[in-house]
Amino acid sequence: MIDRSTFSVEQWLIKMRRTPFSMEERGRIYTAWEIATQQFYGHERRDGSKLITHSMRVAERIIDRLPDADVICAAILHDAGRAVLDEVE
């Protein structure tokens, strides 16, 4: 399980290697992660943790229960809109 207070790309990649996703699905998940990383850059949660940490923890929890690439991408990106709205406000 990914540490609750931080997010490590290395931990995430180790987790991804143990999944049944095809290379195409892994590519989509990686693209979602890249988009989220760009959208969340510089954004923090109220507790001071990086915003992307929450999204990646959600994806990490789902991956064991429902190994579906589209669901994992949705989990990674589910707060991306919030980061954009925070910038607009």
N, CA, C and O atoms as a GROMACS GRO file, in nm:
protein
  356
    1MET      N    1   0.085  -0.118   0.000
    1MET     CA    2   0.000   0.000   0.000
    1MET      C    3   0.090   0.124   0.000
    1MET      O    4   0.192   0.128   0.068
    2ILE      N    5   0.050   0.223  -0.077
    2ILE     CA    6   0.124   0.348  -0.085
    2ILE      C    7   0.110   0.423   0.047
    2ILE      O    8   0.002   0.428   0.106
    3ASP      N    9   0.220   0.479   0.094
    3ASP     CA   10   0.222   0.554   0.218
    3ASP      C   11   0.112   0.659   0.218
    3ASP      O   12   0.091   0.727   0.117
    4ARG      N   13   0.040   0.673   0.329
    4ARG     CA   14  -0.075   0.763   0.337
    4ARG      C   15  -0.036   0.911   0.334
    4ARG      O   16  -0.118   0.995   0.298
    5SER      N   17   0.086   0.944   0.372
    5SER     CA   18   0.122   1.085   0.380
    5SER      C   19   0.196   1.137   0.257
    5SER      O   20   0.198   1.257   0.232
    6THR      N   21   0.256   1.046   0.181
    6THR     CA   22   0.330   1.089   0.063
    6THR      C   23   0.298   0.995  -0.053
    6THR      O   24   0.238   0.890  -0.034
    7PHE      N   25   0.339   1.036  -0.170
    7PHE     CA   26   0.323   0.951  -0.287
    7PHE      C   27   0.458   0.935  -0.352
    7PHE      O   28   0.530   1.033  -0.373
    8SER      N   29   0.493   0.814  -0.382
    8SER     CA   30   0.621   0.785  -0.446
    8SER      C   31   0.597   0.724  -0.583
    8SER      O   32   0.528   0.623  -0.596
    9VAL      N   33   0.654   0.786  -0.683
    9VAL     CA   34   0.642   0.732  -0.819
    9VAL      C   35   0.699   0.591  -0.822
    9VAL      O   36   0.644   0.504  -0.890
   10GLU      N   37   0.808   0.568  -0.750
   10GLU     CA   38   0.871   0.436  -0.748
   10GLU      C   39   0.775   0.331  -0.694
   10GLU      O   40   0.764   0.222  -0.750
   11GLN      N   41   0.706   0.364  -0.584
   11GLN     CA   42   0.609   0.269  -0.527
   11GLN      C   43   0.497   0.240  -0.626
   11GLN      O   44   0.454   0.126  -0.642
   12TRP      N   45   0.450   0.344  -0.694
   12TRP     CA   46   0.342   0.327  -0.790
   12TRP      C   47   0.386   0.237  -0.906
   12TRP      O   48   0.311   0.149  -0.947
   13LEU      N   49   0.507   0.259  -0.958
   13LEU     CA   50   0.556   0.178  -1.069
   13LEU      C   51   0.574   0.032  -1.029
   13LEU      O   52   0.546  -0.058  -1.108
   14ILE      N   53   0.618   0.008  -0.908
   14ILE     CA   54   0.630  -0.130  -0.858
   14ILE      C   55   0.492  -0.194  -0.854
   14ILE      O   56   0.475  -0.309  -0.895
   15LYS      N   57   0.394  -0.122  -0.806
   15LYS     CA   58   0.256  -0.172  -0.801
   15LYS      C   59   0.205  -0.202  -0.941
   15LYS      O   60   0.142  -0.306  -0.963
   16MET      N   61   0.232  -0.114  -1.037
   16MET     CA   62   0.184  -0.133  -1.174
   16MET      C   63   0.245  -0.258  -1.239
   16MET      O   64   0.179  -0.323  -1.320
   17ARG      N   65   0.369  -0.290  -1.205
   17ARG     CA   66   0.432  -0.409  -1.264
   17ARG      C   67   0.362  -0.537  -1.224
   17ARG      O   68   0.371  -0.637  -1.295
   18ARG      N   69   0.293  -0.535  -1.112
   18ARG     CA   70   0.224  -0.654  -1.063
   18ARG      C   71   0.079  -0.663  -1.112
   18ARG      O   72   0.005  -0.750  -1.065
   19THR      N   73   0.039  -0.578  -1.203
   19THR     CA   74  -0.100  -0.577  -1.251
   19THR      C   75  -0.110  -0.649  -1.385
   19THR      O   76  -0.011  -0.666  -1.456
   20PRO      N   77  -0.233  -0.692  -1.419
   20PRO     CA   78  -0.253  -0.765  -1.544
   20PRO      C   79  -0.274  -0.676  -1.666
   20PRO      O   80  -0.319  -0.724  -1.770
   21PHE      N   81  -0.242  -0.546  -1.658
   21PHE     CA   82  -0.268  -0.456  -1.768
   21PHE      C   83  -0.176  -0.480  -1.886
   21PHE      O   84  -0.058  -0.515  -1.870
   22SER      N   85  -0.232  -0.462  -2.006
   22SER     CA   86  -0.152  -0.472  -2.128
   22SER      C   87  -0.064  -0.347  -2.139
   22SER      O   88  -0.083  -0.251  -2.064
   23MET      N   89   0.030  -0.349  -2.230
   23MET     CA   90   0.117  -0.232  -2.250
   23MET      C   91   0.034  -0.111  -2.294
   23MET      O   92   0.064   0.002  -2.253
   24GLU      N   93  -0.068  -0.132  -2.375
   24GLU     CA   94  -0.154  -0.022  -2.419
   24GLU      C   95  -0.228   0.039  -2.300
   24GLU      O   96  -0.238   0.161  -2.287
   25GLU      N   97  -0.280  -0.047  -2.212
   25GLU     CA   98  -0.352   0.002  -2.094
   25GLU      C   99  -0.256   0.075  -1.999
   25GLU      O  100  -0.290   0.179  -1.943
   26ARG      N  101  -0.138   0.020  -1.982
   26ARG     CA  102  -0.038   0.087  -1.897
   26ARG      C  103  -0.002   0.223  -1.955
   26ARG      O  104   0.022   0.318  -1.880
   27GLY      N  105   0.003   0.231  -2.088
   27GLY     CA  106   0.030   0.360  -2.152
   27GLY      C  107  -0.078   0.462  -2.124
   27GLY      O  108  -0.048   0.578  -2.099
   28ARG      N  109  -0.204   0.419  -2.126
   28ARG     CA  110  -0.316   0.509  -2.095
   28ARG      C  111  -0.308   0.555  -1.949
   28ARG      O  112  -0.330   0.672  -1.918
   29ILE      N  113  -0.278   0.461  -1.860
   29ILE     CA  114  -0.268   0.495  -1.718
   29ILE      C  115  -0.152   0.593  -1.697
   29ILE      O  116  -0.165   0.690  -1.621
   30TYR      N  117  -0.042   0.569  -1.763
   30TYR     CA  118   0.073   0.660  -1.751
   30TYR      C  119   0.038   0.800  -1.805
   30TYR      O  120   0.077   0.901  -1.746
   31THR      N  121  -0.036   0.804  -1.915
   31THR     CA  122  -0.079   0.933  -1.971
   31THR      C  123  -0.170   1.006  -1.872
   31THR      O  124  -0.157   1.127  -1.854
   32ALA      N  125  -0.261   0.933  -1.809
   32ALA     CA  126  -0.348   0.995  -1.707
   32ALA      C  127  -0.263   1.050  -1.594
   32ALA      O  128  -0.289   1.160  -1.544
   33TRP      N  129  -0.162   0.975  -1.553
   33TRP     CA  130  -0.073   1.020  -1.446
   33TRP      C  131   0.002   1.146  -1.488
   33TRP      O  132   0.016   1.239  -1.408
   34GLU      N  133   0.049   1.151  -1.612
   34GLU     CA  134   0.120   1.271  -1.661
   34GLU      C  135   0.028   1.393  -1.661
   34GLU      O  136   0.068   1.501  -1.619
   35ILE      N  137  -0.096   1.375  -1.707
   35ILE     CA  138  -0.193   1.485  -1.709
   35ILE      C  139  -0.220   1.533  -1.567
   35ILE      O  140  -0.219   1.653  -1.539
   36ALA      N  141  -0.243   1.438  -1.477
   36ALA     CA  142  -0.270   1.474  -1.337
   36ALA      C  143  -0.152   1.546  -1.276
   36ALA      O  144  -0.169   1.644  -1.203
   37THR      N  145  -0.032   1.499  -1.304
   37THR     CA  146   0.087   1.562  -1.250
   37THR      C  147   0.096   1.708  -1.294
   37THR      O  148   0.129   1.796  -1.215
   38GLN      N  149   0.064   1.733  -1.420
   38GLN     CA  150   0.067   1.870  -1.472
   38GLN      C  151  -0.044   1.954  -1.408
   38GLN      O  152  -0.020   2.069  -1.369
   39GLN      N  153  -0.164   1.899  -1.399
   39GLN     CA  154  -0.277   1.973  -1.344
   39GLN      C  155  -0.261   2.003  -1.195
   39GLN      O  156  -0.301   2.109  -1.148
   40PHE      N  157  -0.201   1.908  -1.122
   40PHE     CA  158  -0.190   1.922  -0.977
   40PHE      C  159  -0.063   1.994  -0.934
   40PHE      O  160  -0.046   2.021  -0.815
   41TYR      N  161   0.025   2.026  -1.027
   41TYR     CA  162   0.154   2.087  -0.990
   41TYR      C  163   0.131   2.213  -0.906
   41TYR      O  164   0.061   2.306  -0.947
   42GLY      N  165   0.192   2.214  -0.790
   42GLY     CA  166   0.183   2.330  -0.702
   42GLY      C  167   0.058   2.335  -0.616
   42GLY      O  168   0.043   2.427  -0.535
   43HIS      N  169  -0.032   2.240  -0.631
   43HIS     CA  170  -0.156   2.238  -0.552
   43HIS      C  171  -0.141   2.147  -0.432
   43HIS      O  172  -0.085   2.038  -0.442
   44GLU      N  173  -0.193   2.193  -0.319
   44GLU     CA  174  -0.188   2.114  -0.197
   44GLU      C  175  -0.327   2.102  -0.138
   44GLU      O  176  -0.414   2.185  -0.161
   45ARG      N  177  -0.344   1.995  -0.060
   45ARG     CA  178  -0.467   1.976   0.014
   45ARG      C  179  -0.459   2.060   0.143
   45ARG      O  180  -0.354   2.115   0.174
   46ARG      N  181  -0.568   2.069   0.214
   46ARG     CA  182  -0.570   2.148   0.337
   46ARG      C  183  -0.467   2.102   0.439
   46ARG      O  184  -0.414   2.182   0.517
   47ASP      N  185  -0.439   1.970   0.438
   47ASP     CA  186  -0.343   1.917   0.536
   47ASP      C  187  -0.197   1.939   0.492
   47ASP      O  188  -0.105   1.898   0.562
   48GLY      N  189  -0.177   2.003   0.376
   48GLY     CA  190  -0.042   2.032   0.328
   48GLY      C  191   0.016   1.928   0.235
   48GLY      O  192   0.123   1.950   0.178
   49SER      N  193  -0.052   1.814   0.218
   49SER     CA  194  -0.002   1.711   0.127
   49SER      C  195  -0.030   1.752  -0.018
   49SER      O  196  -0.120   1.832  -0.044
   50LYS      N  197   0.045   1.696  -0.108
   50LYS     CA  198   0.025   1.727  -0.250
   50LYS      C  199  -0.110   1.672  -0.294
   50LYS      O  200  -0.151   1.564  -0.253
   51LEU      N  201  -0.180   1.747  -0.380
   51LEU     CA  202  -0.312   1.707  -0.426
   51LEU      C  203  -0.308   1.574  -0.500
   51LEU      O  204  -0.400   1.494  -0.488
   52ILE      N  205  -0.203   1.550  -0.576
   52ILE     CA  206  -0.196   1.426  -0.652
   52ILE      C  207  -0.187   1.303  -0.561
   52ILE      O  208  -0.226   1.193  -0.602
   53THR      N  209  -0.137   1.319  -0.441
   53THR     CA  210  -0.125   1.206  -0.348
   53THR      C  211  -0.260   1.141  -0.325
   53THR      O  212  -0.270   1.018  -0.326
   54HIS      N  213  -0.362   1.220  -0.303
   54HIS     CA  214  -0.496   1.166  -0.281
   54HIS      C  215  -0.544   1.086  -0.401
   54HIS      O  216  -0.590   0.973  -0.386
   55SER      N  217  -0.532   1.142  -0.520
   55SER     CA  218  -0.580   1.073  -0.641
   55SER      C  219  -0.506   0.942  -0.664
   55SER      O  220  -0.566   0.842  -0.702
   56MET      N  221  -0.376   0.942  -0.640
   56MET     CA  222  -0.299   0.820  -0.660
   56MET      C  223  -0.332   0.715  -0.554
   56MET      O  224  -0.330   0.595  -0.583
   57ARG      N  225  -0.363   0.758  -0.432
   57ARG     CA  226  -0.405   0.662  -0.329
   57ARG      C  227  -0.538   0.600  -0.366
   57ARG      O  228  -0.558   0.480  -0.346
   58VAL      N  229  -0.631   0.681  -0.419
   58VAL     CA  230  -0.760   0.628  -0.463
   58VAL      C  231  -0.737   0.524  -0.573
   58VAL      O  232  -0.794   0.415  -0.568
   59ALA      N  233  -0.654   0.557  -0.671
   59ALA     CA  234  -0.625   0.463  -0.780
   59ALA      C  235  -0.560   0.336  -0.727
   59ALA      O  236  -0.591   0.226  -0.772
   60GLU      N  237  -0.470   0.351  -0.633
   60GLU     CA  238  -0.400   0.237  -0.576
   60GLU      C  239  -0.496   0.143  -0.503
   60GLU      O  240  -0.481   0.021  -0.509
   61ARG      N  241  -0.593   0.200  -0.434
   61ARG     CA  242  -0.692   0.117  -0.364
   61ARG      C  243  -0.784   0.043  -0.462
   61ARG      O  244  -0.821  -0.072  -0.438
   62ILE      N  245  -0.819   0.109  -0.570
   62ILE     CA  246  -0.909   0.050  -0.668
   62ILE      C  247  -0.840  -0.060  -0.748
   62ILE      O  248  -0.904  -0.158  -0.786
   63ILE      N  249  -0.713  -0.043  -0.774
   63ILE     CA  250  -0.641  -0.133  -0.864
   63ILE      C  251  -0.651  -0.280  -0.821
   63ILE      O  252  -0.657  -0.369  -0.906
   64ASP      N  253  -0.652  -0.306  -0.690
   64ASP     CA  254  -0.662  -0.442  -0.641
   64ASP      C  255  -0.804  -0.497  -0.650
   64ASP      O  256  -0.823  -0.618  -0.662
   65ARG      N  257  -0.902  -0.410  -0.644
   65ARG     CA  258  -1.041  -0.453  -0.642
   65ARG      C  259  -1.105  -0.460  -0.780
   65ARG      O  260  -1.187  -0.547  -0.807
   66LEU      N  261  -1.065  -0.368  -0.867
   66LEU     CA  262  -1.124  -0.359  -1.000
   66LEU      C  263  -1.016  -0.322  -1.099
   66LEU      O  264  -1.002  -0.205  -1.136
   67PRO      N  265  -0.938  -0.420  -1.144
   67PRO     CA  266  -0.827  -0.390  -1.234
   67PRO      C  267  -0.874  -0.356  -1.376
   67PRO      O  268  -0.857  -0.435  -1.469
   68ASP      N  269  -0.932  -0.238  -1.390
   68ASP     CA  270  -0.981  -0.188  -1.518
   68ASP      C  271  -0.908  -0.058  -1.547
   68ASP      O  272  -0.915   0.036  -1.468
   69ALA      N  273  -0.839  -0.052  -1.658
   69ALA     CA  274  -0.756   0.064  -1.690
   69ALA      C  275  -0.836   0.194  -1.694
   69ALA      O  276  -0.788   0.297  -1.647
   70ASP      N  277  -0.957   0.192  -1.749
   70ASP     CA  278  -1.037   0.314  -1.757
   70ASP      C  279  -1.077   0.363  -1.618
   70ASP      O  280  -1.080   0.483  -1.593
   71VAL      N  281  -1.108   0.271  -1.529
   71VAL     CA  282  -1.144   0.308  -1.392
   71VAL      C  283  -1.023   0.367  -1.320
   71VAL      O  284  -1.036   0.464  -1.246
   72ILE      N  285  -0.907   0.308  -1.342
   72ILE     CA  286  -0.784   0.359  -1.280
   72ILE      C  287  -0.754   0.499  -1.333
   72ILE      O  288  -0.718   0.588  -1.255
   73CYS      N  289  -0.769   0.521  -1.462
   73CYS     CA  290  -0.748   0.654  -1.520
   73CYS      C  291  -0.845   0.755  -1.459
   73CYS      O  292  -0.806   0.867  -1.425
   74ALA      N  293  -0.971   0.715  -1.444
   74ALA     CA  294  -1.070   0.804  -1.383
   74ALA      C  295  -1.033   0.838  -1.239
   74ALA      O  296  -1.048   0.952  -1.196
   75ALA      N  297  -0.983   0.739  -1.166
   75ALA     CA  298  -0.942   0.764  -1.027
   75ALA      C  299  -0.826   0.863  -1.022
   75ALA      O  300  -0.824   0.953  -0.938
   76ILE      N  301  -0.730   0.846  -1.111
   76ILE     CA  302  -0.614   0.936  -1.114
   76ILE      C  303  -0.656   1.079  -1.147
   76ILE      O  304  -0.601   1.174  -1.091
   77LEU      N  305  -0.752   1.093  -1.238
   77LEU     CA  306  -0.792   1.225  -1.287
   77LEU      C  307  -0.910   1.287  -1.214
   77LEU      O  308  -0.951   1.398  -1.247
   78HIS      N  309  -0.967   1.217  -1.116
   78HIS     CA  310  -1.093   1.264  -1.058
   78HIS      C  311  -1.085   1.401  -0.990
   78HIS      O  312  -1.188   1.466  -0.976
   79ASP      N  313  -0.970   1.446  -0.949
   79ASP     CA  314  -0.957   1.579  -0.888
   79ASP      C  315  -0.890   1.680  -0.980
   79ASP      O  316  -0.867   1.794  -0.939
   80ALA      N  317  -0.859   1.640  -1.102
   80ALA     CA  318  -0.788   1.731  -1.194
   80ALA      C  319  -0.869   1.857  -1.221
   80ALA      O  320  -0.813   1.966  -1.230
   81GLY      N  321  -0.998   1.843  -1.235
   81GLY     CA  322  -1.084   1.958  -1.257
   81GLY      C  323  -1.080   2.056  -1.141
   81GLY      O  324  -1.087   2.177  -1.160
   82ARG      N  325  -1.070   2.002  -1.019
   82ARG     CA  326  -1.062   2.087  -0.900
   82ARG      C  327  -0.938   2.176  -0.905
   82ARG      O  328  -0.944   2.293  -0.870
   83ALA      N  329  -0.828   2.119  -0.949
   83ALA     CA  330  -0.704   2.198  -0.957
   83ALA      C  331  -0.720   2.312  -1.056
   83ALA      O  332  -0.673   2.423  -1.031
   84VAL      N  333  -0.785   2.285  -1.168
   84VAL     CA  334  -0.806   2.389  -1.269
   84VAL      C  335  -0.901   2.494  -1.214
   84VAL      O  336  -0.878   2.614  -1.233
   85LEU      N  337  -1.009   2.452  -1.146
   85LEU     CA  338  -1.103   2.548  -1.091
   85LEU      C  339  -1.039   2.636  -0.984
   85LEU      O  340  -1.069   2.755  -0.974
   86ASP      N  341  -0.949   2.578  -0.904
   86ASP     CA  342  -0.879   2.656  -0.803
   86ASP      C  343  -0.798   2.768  -0.868
   86ASP      O  344  -0.790   2.879  -0.814
   87GLU      N  345  -0.739   2.740  -0.984
   87GLU     CA  346  -0.661   2.842  -1.054
   87GLU      C  347  -0.750   2.952  -1.108
   87GLU      O  348  -0.712   3.069  -1.106
   88VAL      N  349  -0.870   2.915  -1.156
   88VAL     CA  350  -0.964   3.013  -1.212
   88VAL      C  351  -1.014   3.105  -1.103
   88VAL      O  352  -1.025   3.226  -1.124
   89GLU      N  353  -1.043   3.049  -0.988
   89GLU     CA  354  -1.094   3.130  -0.876
   89GLU      C  355  -0.984   3.218  -0.825
   89GLU      O  356  -1.005   3.295  -0.731
   0.00000   0.00000   0.00000
